[in-house]
């Protein structure tokens, strides 16, 4: 399962999503640091189908974890070559203009 949390700022919708099992973990590689903060990522627990629906509606997406990022790749929102890996954990962001 995947944690999904939605944020609204005026007309803008941002979603934060991550694989359930990496919440609270920190990943470091060289100068990069990624902390999967419960306060930021934990909201509703959803399946991949629901995540895809929410990515389609979001203006900005912050995505962490293999299953989460793979959903965005499969739907064409993220190109595999643009994914950032920190200690092997994929991270991607999207922005719709």
C-alpha positions as CSV (number, residue, x, y, z in Angstrom):
1,X,0.0,0.0,0.0
2,X,0.9,3.6,-0.4
3,X,0.5,6.6,1.9
4,X,-1.1,9.6,0.2
5,X,-1.5,13.1,1.7
6,X,-3.1,16.0,-0.1
7,X,-2.4,19.7,0.4
8,X,-4.3,22.7,-1.0
9,X,-2.9,26.2,-1.5
10,X,-5.5,28.3,-3.3
11,X,-6.0,26.7,-6.7
12,X,-2.9,24.5,-6.4
13,X,-3.1,20.8,-5.2
14,X,0.0,19.1,-4.1
15,X,0.2,15.4,-3.2
16,X,2.8,13.6,-1.2
17,X,3.0,9.9,-1.6
18,X,5.3,7.1,-0.4
19,X,5.5,3.4,-0.1
20,X,4.1,2.4,3.3
21,X,7.1,0.6,4.6
22,X,9.6,3.5,4.3
23,X,7.8,6.1,6.4
24,X,10.1,7.4,9.1
25,X,13.2,6.3,7.3
26,X,16.1,8.5,6.2
27,X,18.3,7.9,3.2
28,X,21.7,9.5,2.5
29,X,24.0,9.4,-0.4
30,X,27.0,11.8,-0.7
31,X,25.4,15.3,-0.1
32,X,21.8,14.1,-0.6
33,X,19.5,13.4,2.3
34,X,15.9,12.3,2.0
35,X,13.8,11.9,5.2
36,X,10.4,10.3,4.7
37,X,8.6,12.4,7.3
38,X,5.4,11.0,8.7
39,X,4.0,14.5,9.1
40,X,4.4,15.2,5.4
41,X,3.6,11.9,3.7
42,X,1.2,10.0,6.0
43,X,-2.5,10.5,5.1
44,X,-4.8,8.0,3.5
45,X,-3.5,4.5,2.8
46,X,-4.3,3.8,-0.9
47,X,-3.7,1.3,-3.6
48,X,-1.8,2.0,-6.9
49,X,-5.1,2.7,-8.8
50,X,-6.1,5.4,-6.4
51,X,-2.6,6.9,-6.4
52,X,-2.8,7.1,-10.2
53,X,-6.1,8.9,-10.0
54,X,-4.7,11.5,-7.6
55,X,-1.5,12.1,-9.6
56,X,-3.7,12.9,-12.6
57,X,-5.6,15.5,-10.6
58,X,-2.6,17.0,-8.8
59,X,-0.6,20.1,-9.9
60,X,2.5,19.0,-7.9
61,X,3.5,15.5,-6.8
62,X,6.2,14.5,-4.4
63,X,6.8,10.7,-4.7
64,X,9.1,8.4,-2.9
65,X,9.5,4.6,-3.0
66,X,9.6,1.9,-5.7
67,X,5.8,1.2,-6.0
68,X,4.9,4.9,-5.8
69,X,7.4,6.2,-8.4
70,X,6.7,3.2,-10.7
71,X,3.0,4.2,-10.8
72,X,4.0,7.7,-12.1
73,X,6.4,6.1,-14.6
74,X,3.7,3.7,-15.9
75,X,1.3,6.5,-16.5
76,X,3.8,8.7,-18.3
77,X,4.1,11.4,-15.6
78,X,7.7,10.7,-14.8
79,X,10.5,9.5,-17.2
80,X,12.6,6.7,-15.7
81,X,15.8,8.6,-16.5
82,X,14.7,11.6,-14.4
83,X,14.2,9.6,-11.2
84,X,16.6,10.4,-8.4
85,X,17.9,7.4,-6.4
86,X,19.2,7.9,-2.9
87,X,20.5,4.7,-1.4
88,X,18.6,2.9,-4.1
89,X,15.3,4.5,-3.1
90,X,13.5,6.3,-6.0
91,X,12.3,9.9,-5.6
92,X,10.5,11.9,-8.2
93,X,8.6,15.2,-8.4
94,X,6.1,16.4,-10.9
95,X,4.8,19.8,-11.8
96,X,2.0,20.6,-14.2
97,X,2.2,24.1,-15.8
